[in-house]
Amino acid sequence: MSVFARQIKPWRIYLAVVVIGVIAELIGIRKIPFGIGTILLLPLLYAFLMAALINPNVTRRFDWLIRREDTAAAPPLIGVALMPFIAKLGTAVGPAIETIAKAGPALLLQELGNLGTILFAFPLGVWGLRMGREAIGATFSIAREVGLAVIDDRYGLKSAEGTGVMGVYVLGTLFGTFVFSILASGFVSVGGFDPRALAMACGVGSGSMMAACAGVLNESMPRLQDEITAFAAASNFLTGKTGFYAALFIALPVLERLYAVMVSPSTRGRREQERAIKLDSVAVETPAHKEKFGVFDSALMLAILCCIGLIMNRVGHGIPLAEGVTGMAVLGLIAMVGVLLARFVPLHLPDIAWTSLVGILVTLPWTPGSTWVVAQVKAVNFLTLTTPVLGFAGLALTRMEIDIAKQVGWKLAVVACFVFFGTYAGSVLVAQLVLHWQGN
């Protein structure tokens, strides 16, 4: 099968994402008054929900439209669809590199805010909800891929700790973008927080969580869009590198000690026997490593997904195709250079890391041509690049994730919400304090 035929084969997935994306962009951003503030609902949230509703792994009502075998093509497309988005983030960091450098300590230390999960979520799980050791796995981090790897290596995913981390991971996949958009709206409404601290805290989760969070901040503070995007992107990049060490060498040892102190031996044994959630009936698997596509496969997929992004850019923000095409082409080229570097440079960095670095380098103030690059990519809206990503994410939900979501129960759902709140709030507070201490 030719490269073209192979990549065009999942045409139902591409078509579904285009239709869903157009509908989501036409709905637009909705503002809902809530208490003293406002909750912003973004097109990326609608795209995820609509895609999940037609996913045959979620409901069989639309299996005439999307077949179960079609959804197998969606997971690798998420990674490729993220590439122009990551390139856009990189181009936001480059021009603001001096501003980011001044806030460097805050960016590095706000990772310690992730330990807010210990303060907010762990006592609730152990004392309030009377959970066993699954509380350790559920609350030691925000439970993305790095967290799964840590728990799998130390305890195994079939353990109580594995149940906890898998539960929060799946719930984050299903609802993380919505929760982070609500958190960002709430903190902006409260007021008094440095926008840079709010933006840094957006980077503690997955790419989609960051997109939802930063999108809300951009809409709430439109004059600071460039700065917010730059700090969120820089934070997400650094968190991905430092989060592993904070979780392994700080969070887990602290939680192990707290669990031993807070729960008596007799209660411990009873809870672990009676309360631990059993997932023996579910095939629990660590998320697969992202597939490494060939150069030509990646180029064709990027071309298709850049075209989808152009459609979203036109429908959602009224930017003429002629204006957006150059900027999208630049982002696609940056992403392709990132792919090539990941394939041929023996440093074992993932595609998105190389893409982000290339985006930063070509937009640094002292890089020749950086002014032109920055001007072109400004015609591509930050949020329009996230709508297709969340569409693919909704279609990529597997039966395993749905089964786990059903079995983990309401307790882990409550704990997951406090994990997300604790992580975001802790990161905001640490960044705020460090920025104040620096006098910035």
C-alpha positions as CSV (number, residue, x, y, z in Angstrom):
1,M,0.0,0.0,0.0
2,S,1.4,3.4,-1.0
3,V,2.1,6.1,1.6
4,F,-0.8,8.2,0.2
5,A,-3.3,5.3,0.3
6,R,-2.2,4.3,3.8
7,Q,-2.7,7.8,5.3
8,I,-6.0,8.5,3.5
9,K,-7.5,5.2,4.6
10,P,-8.9,6.5,7.9
11,W,-10.9,9.1,5.9
12,R,-14.0,8.6,8.2
13,I,-11.9,9.9,11.1
14,Y,-10.6,12.9,9.2
15,L,-14.1,13.8,7.9
16,A,-15.6,13.4,11.4
17,V,-13.0,15.7,12.9
18,V,-13.6,18.3,10.2
19,V,-17.4,18.3,10.7
20,I,-17.2,18.2,14.5
21,G,-14.6,21.0,14.4
22,V,-16.6,23.2,12.2
23,I,-19.7,22.8,14.4
24,A,-17.6,23.5,17.5
25,E,-16.1,26.6,16.1
26,L,-19.5,27.9,14.9
27,I,-20.8,27.4,18.5
28,G,-17.9,29.6,19.6
29,I,-16.9,30.6,23.0
30,R,-19.7,30.7,25.5
31,K,-19.6,32.6,28.8
32,I,-21.6,31.3,31.8
33,P,-21.9,33.5,34.9
34,F,-20.9,31.6,38.0
35,G,-20.9,33.2,41.4
36,I,-18.5,36.2,41.3
37,G,-16.9,35.1,38.0
38,T,-17.5,33.6,34.6
39,I,-16.9,30.1,33.2
40,L,-15.7,30.1,29.6
41,L,-16.6,27.1,27.5
42,L,-14.3,26.7,24.5
43,P,-14.8,25.0,21.1
44,L,-12.2,22.4,22.0
45,L,-14.5,21.1,24.8
46,Y,-17.5,20.8,22.4
47,A,-15.2,18.9,19.9
48,F,-14.2,16.4,22.5
49,L,-17.7,15.8,23.8
50,M,-19.2,15.4,20.3
51,A,-16.4,13.1,19.2
52,A,-16.8,11.0,22.3
53,L,-20.6,10.7,21.7
54,I,-20.0,9.2,18.2
55,N,-17.2,7.0,19.4
56,P,-18.5,3.3,19.1
57,N,-16.5,2.4,22.2
58,V,-18.7,4.9,24.2
59,T,-22.0,4.3,22.5
60,R,-23.1,2.0,19.6
61,R,-25.7,4.5,18.3
62,F,-23.4,5.9,15.7
63,D,-21.4,2.8,14.7
64,W,-22.9,3.3,11.2
65,L,-20.9,6.5,11.0
66,I,-17.7,5.6,12.8
67,R,-16.7,1.9,13.1
68,R,-14.7,0.6,16.0
69,E,-11.8,-0.4,13.8
70,D,-11.8,3.2,12.5
71,T,-11.1,4.5,16.0
72,A,-7.8,2.6,16.1
73,A,-6.4,5.2,13.7
74,A,-7.2,8.1,16.1
75,P,-4.6,7.7,18.8
76,P,-1.5,8.2,16.6
77,L,-3.3,11.1,14.9
78,I,-3.5,12.9,18.2
79,G,0.3,13.1,18.4
80,V,0.6,14.4,14.8
81,A,-2.2,16.9,15.3
82,L,-0.4,18.2,18.3
83,M,2.7,19.1,16.2
84,P,1.5,22.3,14.7
85,F,0.1,23.3,18.1
86,I,3.5,22.6,19.7
87,A,5.2,24.6,16.9
88,K,2.9,27.5,17.6
89,L,3.7,27.3,21.3
90,G,7.5,27.3,20.5
91,T,7.0,30.4,18.3
92,A,5.4,32.1,21.3
93,V,8.3,31.3,23.6
94,G,11.1,32.6,21.3
95,P,10.1,36.3,21.1
96,A,9.5,36.4,24.9
97,I,12.7,34.6,25.9
98,E,14.1,37.6,27.8
99,T,10.9,37.9,29.8
100,I,10.8,34.2,30.5
101,A,14.4,34.2,31.6
102,K,13.7,36.9,34.2
103,A,11.0,34.6,35.7
104,G,13.2,31.5,35.4
105,P,13.2,30.6,39.1
106,A,9.4,30.8,39.2
107,L,9.1,28.5,36.2
108,L,11.4,25.9,37.8
109,L,10.1,26.0,41.3
110,Q,6.4,26.1,40.4
111,E,6.8,22.4,39.7
112,L,6.8,22.0,43.5
113,G,3.2,23.2,43.4
114,N,2.3,19.8,42.1
115,L,2.8,18.7,45.7
116,G,-0.4,20.5,46.4
117,T,-2.1,17.2,45.7
118,I,-0.7,16.0,48.9
119,L,-2.3,18.8,50.9
120,F,-5.7,18.9,49.2
121,A,-6.4,15.4,47.9
122,F,-4.6,12.9,50.0
123,P,-6.2,13.7,53.4
124,L,-9.6,13.7,51.7
125,G,-9.0,10.3,50.2
126,V,-7.6,8.7,53.4
127,W,-9.7,10.4,56.1
128,G,-12.8,11.7,54.3
129,L,-13.4,8.8,51.8
130,R,-11.6,6.1,53.8
131,M,-9.6,4.9,50.8
132,G,-6.7,2.5,51.1
133,R,-3.3,2.6,49.3
134,E,-5.1,3.5,46.0
135,A,-5.0,7.0,47.6
136,I,-1.2,7.1,47.2
137,G,-1.4,6.3,43.4
138,A,-4.3,8.7,42.9
139,T,-2.7,11.8,44.6
140,F,1.1,11.6,44.2
141,S,0.8,13.6,40.9
142,I,-1.6,14.8,38.3
143,A,-1.4,11.3,36.8
144,R,-0.3,11.7,33.2
145,E,1.9,9.3,31.3
146,V,5.0,10.0,33.4
147,G,3.0,9.2,36.6
148,L,1.8,5.9,35.1
149,A,5.3,4.9,34.3
150,V,6.5,5.7,37.9
151,I,3.7,3.7,39.5
152,D,4.0,0.8,37.1
153,D,7.7,0.5,37.8
154,R,7.4,0.7,41.6
155,Y,4.1,-1.1,42.3
156,G,2.6,-2.4,39.1
157,L,-0.7,-1.2,37.6
158,K,-2.6,-4.1,39.0
159,S,-1.8,-3.0,42.6
160,A,-4.0,-0.7,44.7
161,E,-1.6,2.2,43.8
162,G,-2.0,1.3,40.1
163,T,-5.8,1.4,40.5
164,G,-5.5,4.9,41.9
165,V,-3.2,6.3,39.2
166,M,-5.1,4.6,36.4
167,G,-8.4,6.0,37.7
168,V,-7.2,9.6,37.9
169,Y,-5.4,9.2,34.5
170,V,-8.6,8.0,32.8
171,L,-10.8,10.7,34.5
172,G,-8.2,13.3,33.5
173,T,-8.4,12.1,29.9
174,L,-12.2,12.2,29.9
175,F,-12.7,15.5,31.9
176,G,-9.3,17.1,32.5
177,T,-9.7,19.8,29.8
178,F,-13.1,20.8,31.2
179,V,-11.8,20.9,34.8
180,F,-8.8,23.0,33.9
181,S,-10.9,25.5,32.0
182,I,-13.1,25.8,35.0
183,L,-10.1,26.3,37.3
184,A,-8.6,28.9,35.1
185,S,-11.9,30.8,35.0
186,G,-12.3,30.6,38.7
187,F,-8.8,31.9,39.5
188,V,-9.1,34.8,37.0
189,S,-12.5,35.7,38.6
190,V,-11.1,35.8,42.1
191,G,-8.4,38.2,41.0
192,G,-5.2,39.3,42.6
193,F,-3.0,36.6,40.9
194,D,-0.2,37.5,38.6
195,P,-1.2,36.4,35.0
196,R,2.2,34.9,34.6
197,A,1.6,32.6,37.6
198,L,-1.8,31.6,36.3
199,A,-0.2,30.8,32.9
200,M,2.7,28.8,34.4
201,A,0.2,26.6,36.3
202,C,-1.5,25.8,33.0
203,G,1.6,23.8,32.0
204,V,1.4,21.2,34.8
205,G,-1.0,18.9,32.9
206,S,-1.3,17.3,29.5
207,G,-1.1,19.3,26.3
208,S,-4.9,19.4,26.0
209,M,-5.3,20.5,29.6
210,M,-2.7,23.3,29.0
211,A,-4.6,24.3,25.8
212,A,-7.9,24.6,27.6
213,C,-6.4,26.5,30.6
214,A,-4.3,28.9,28.5
215,G,-7.3,29.4,26.1
216,V,-9.4,30.6,29.0
217,L,-6.7,33.0,30.2
218,N,-6.2,34.3,26.7
219,E,-9.9,35.1,26.3
220,S,-10.1,36.6,29.8
221,M,-7.0,38.8,29.3
222,P,-6.7,39.4,25.6
223,R,-4.0,42.0,25.9
224,L,-1.6,39.5,27.5
225,Q,-2.2,36.6,25.0
226,D,1.3,36.4,23.8
227,E,2.8,36.5,27.3
228,I,0.3,33.9,28.6
229,T,0.9,31.5,25.8
230,A,4.7,31.8,26.2
231,F,4.7,31.1,29.9
232,A,2.2,28.2,29.6
233,A,4.3,26.7,26.8
234,A,7.6,27.1,28.7
235,S,6.1,25.6,31.9
236,N,4.7,22.6,30.0
237,F,8.0,22.0,28.4
238,L,9.9,22.1,31.7
239,T,7.3,20.2,33.7
240,G,7.6,17.3,31.4
241,K,11.3,17.1,32.2
242,T,11.2,17.8,36.0
243,G,7.9,16.2,37.0
244,F,9.3,12.7,37.0
245,Y,12.0,13.5,39.6
246,A,9.5,15.5,41.8
247,A,7.1,12.6,41.8
248,L,9.7,9.8,42.3
249,F,11.9,11.4,44.9
250,I,9.6,13.8,46.8
251,A,5.9,13.0,46.4
252,L,5.9,9.2,46.7
253,P,8.3,9.0,49.8
254,V,6.2,11.7,51.5
255,L,2.9,9.9,50.8
256,E,4.3,6.6,52.0
257,R,5.3,8.2,55.3
258,L,2.0,10.0,55.7
259,Y,0.0,6.9,55.0
260,A,1.9,5.0,57.7
261,V,1.2,7.8,60.2
262,M,-2.4,8.6,59.3
263,V,-3.7,5.0,59.1
264,S,-3.2,2.5,61.8
265,P,-1.9,-1.0,60.9
266,S,-5.3,-2.7,61.7
267,T,-7.3,-0.1,59.7
268,R,-4.7,-0.4,56.9
269,G,-5.2,-4.1,56.5
270,R,-9.0,-3.9,56.6
271,R,-9.1,-1.1,54.0
272,E,-6.7,-2.8,51.7
273,Q,-8.8,-6.0,51.9
274,E,-12.3,-4.5,51.8
275,R,-12.0,-1.0,50.1
276,A,-9.4,-1.4,47.4
277,I,-11.0,-1.2,44.0
278,K,-10.5,-4.4,41.9
279,L,-9.8,-4.1,38.2
280,D,-9.1,-7.8,37.5
281,S,-11.9,-7.8,35.0
282,V,-10.4,-5.0,33.0
283,A,-7.3,-5.4,30.8
284,V,-5.2,-2.6,32.4
285,E,-2.4,-1.6,30.1
286,T,0.2,1.2,30.2
287,P,-0.5,3.6,27.3
288,A,1.5,2.5,24.3
289,H,4.5,4.5,23.2
290,K,3.7,6.8,20.3
291,E,4.2,5.1,17.0
292,K,7.2,6.3,15.0
293,F,6.0,7.1,11.5
294,G,8.2,7.2,8.5
295,V,9.3,10.6,7.2
296,F,6.9,10.5,4.2
297,D,4.0,9.3,6.4
298,S,4.6,12.1,8.8
299,A,4.8,14.7,6.0
300,L,1.6,13.6,4.5
301,M,-0.3,13.4,7.8
302,L,1.0,16.9,8.7
303,A,-0.2,18.3,5.4
304,I,-3.7,16.8,5.9
305,L,-3.9,18.1,9.5
306,C,-2.6,21.5,8.6
307,C,-5.4,21.7,6.0
308,I,-7.9,20.8,8.8
309,G,-6.3,23.5,10.9
310,L,-6.8,26.1,8.2
311,I,-10.5,25.2,8.0
312,M,-10.9,25.7,11.7
313,N,-8.9,29.0,11.5
314,R,-11.2,30.3,8.8
315,V,-14.5,29.1,10.4
316,G,-13.7,30.0,14.0
317,H,-11.9,33.3,13.6
318,G,-12.8,34.5,10.1
319,I,-9.2,34.7,9.0
320,P,-9.1,34.3,5.2
321,L,-7.4,31.2,3.9
322,A,-4.9,33.3,1.9
323,E,-3.7,35.0,5.1
324,G,-3.5,31.9,7.2
325,V,-2.0,29.5,4.7
326,T,1.6,30.9,5.0
327,G,1.5,30.8,8.8
328,M,0.2,27.3,8.8
329,A,2.8,26.3,6.2
330,V,5.5,27.7,8.5
331,L,4.1,25.8,11.5
332,G,4.0,22.6,9.4
333,L,7.6,23.1,8.3
334,I,8.7,23.6,11.9
335,A,6.9,20.5,12.9
336,M,8.5,18.5,10.0
337,V,12.0,19.7,10.9
338,G,11.2,18.5,14.5
339,V,10.3,15.1,13.1
340,L,13.5,14.9,11.0
341,L,15.6,15.8,14.0
342,A,13.9,13.2,16.2
343,R,14.6,10.5,13.5
344,F,18.2,11.3,12.8
345,V,19.7,13.0,15.8
346,P,20.7,10.4,18.4
347,L,19.5,12.3,21.5
348,H,16.3,10.3,22.0
349,L,14.1,13.4,22.4
350,P,10.5,13.0,21.2
351,D,9.1,14.8,18.2
352,I,7.2,17.4,20.2
353,A,10.4,18.3,22.2
354,W,12.4,18.9,18.9
355,T,9.4,20.8,17.4
356,S,9.2,23.0,20.4
357,L,12.9,23.7,20.3
358,V,12.9,24.5,16.6
359,G,9.9,26.9,17.1
360,I,11.8,28.7,19.9
361,L,15.1,28.9,17.9
362,V,13.6,30.3,14.7
363,T,11.7,33.1,16.6
364,L,14.5,34.2,19.0
365,P,15.0,38.0,18.6
366,W,18.5,37.5,17.3
367,T,17.7,34.8,14.7
368,P,17.7,36.1,11.1
369,G,14.2,36.2,9.7
370,S,12.5,35.8,13.1
371,T,10.4,38.9,12.7
372,W,8.9,37.5,9.4
373,V,8.2,34.1,11.0
374,V,6.5,35.7,14.0
375,A,4.4,37.9,11.7
376,Q,3.2,34.9,9.6
377,V,2.3,32.6,12.5
378,K,0.2,35.3,14.1
379,A,-2.3,34.7,11.4
380,V,-3.0,31.2,12.9
381,N,-5.1,31.3,16.1
382,F,-3.8,29.4,19.1
383,L,-7.2,27.8,19.9
384,T,-8.1,26.7,16.4
385,L,-5.1,24.3,16.5
386,T,-6.5,22.6,19.6
387,T,-10.0,21.9,18.3
388,P,-8.9,19.0,15.9
389,V,-6.6,17.6,18.6
390,L,-9.6,17.2,21.0
391,G,-11.7,15.8,18.2
392,F,-9.2,13.0,17.7
393,A,-8.9,12.6,21.4
394,G,-12.6,11.9,21.7
395,L,-12.5,9.4,18.9
396,A,-9.5,7.7,20.5
397,L,-11.2,6.7,23.7
398,T,-10.9,3.0,24.1
399,R,-13.1,0.4,25.7
400,M,-10.5,-0.1,28.4
401,E,-10.7,3.5,29.5
402,I,-14.5,3.4,29.5
403,D,-14.5,0.3,31.6
404,I,-12.0,1.7,34.1
405,A,-14.1,4.9,34.4
406,K,-17.1,2.8,35.2
407,Q,-15.3,0.8,37.9
408,V,-13.2,3.3,39.7
409,G,-16.2,4.7,41.4
410,W,-17.3,8.0,42.7
411,K,-14.6,8.2,45.3
412,L,-11.7,8.4,42.8
413,A,-13.8,10.9,40.7
414,V,-14.0,13.2,43.7
415,V,-10.3,12.7,44.6
416,A,-9.4,13.4,40.9
417,C,-11.1,16.8,41.0
418,F,-9.1,17.7,44.2
419,V,-5.9,16.4,42.5
420,F,-6.5,18.8,39.6
421,F,-7.4,21.6,41.9
422,G,-4.4,21.0,44.2
423,T,-2.0,20.8,41.4
424,Y,-3.2,24.0,39.7
425,A,-3.6,25.9,42.9
426,G,-0.3,24.8,44.3
427,S,1.6,25.8,41.2
428,V,-0.2,29.2,41.1
429,L,0.7,29.9,44.7
430,V,4.4,28.8,44.4
431,A,4.9,30.8,41.1
432,Q,3.1,33.8,42.7
433,L,5.4,33.7,45.8
434,V,8.6,33.3,43.8
435,L,7.6,36.2,41.4
436,H,6.9,38.4,44.4
437,W,10.2,37.4,46.0
438,Q,12.0,38.3,42.8
439,G,10.3,41.6,42.7
440,N,9.1,41.0,39.1
